[in-house]
Amino acid sequence: MARMFLIPLLLALGWWACLLYFRIPIKQGAKGFYWIIGIGGGLAAFFSLMMVLTH
């Protein structure tokens, strides 16, 4: 269950690597981090809830 909280972290690390690769400033890519944390956190919460409900 704890692994589900790694989803937003891994996506954010991937986004950061993409920004570095294309030499885009972190400040310009900040909106992507907000989306990743929001959607990834929502997915993690949903999957955690489904695990609790179906246990």
N, C-alpha and C positions, 0 to 999 in steps of 0.2 A: 504494500500500500504506500509506503514511503517513496517508492520509485516514481510514482505519478507526479510528485512535486518536482521531479527533474525535467519534466517536459518543457516548462517555460524556460528553465535554465539552459537547457541544450539548444533550444530555438534562439534564445538571446545570444548565446555564444556563437552560433552559426551566423546570425545577423551581424554581429560585431566583426567576425572574420570576413564576411562579404563586404562590409564597409571599408575595412582595411585593404582588402584586395583591390577594390575599385577606387581607392584613395578618396573616399567621401568622408567629410568631417563628421565626427560623432554627433555634434550638435544638429547637423542637417538630418541625420538618420534617427533622431530621438523619437519621432512619432512612431517609427517602426517598433522600437522597444516597448512603447506603451501598448501597441496593438498585440505584440507577442505576449507580454505579461498578462494582459486582460484576457485574451482568447485562450492562452495556455493555462492560465489559472482557472478559467471557467471550465475547460475540459477536464482538468485534474479534479475539480470539485464535483463535476458531474459523474466521472468514473468512480470516484470515492463513494459518492452517494449510492450509485448502482451496486457497488460491492457490498455496502452495508445492507441495502434493502434485499439483495438476493442471497445473502448469507444464510 
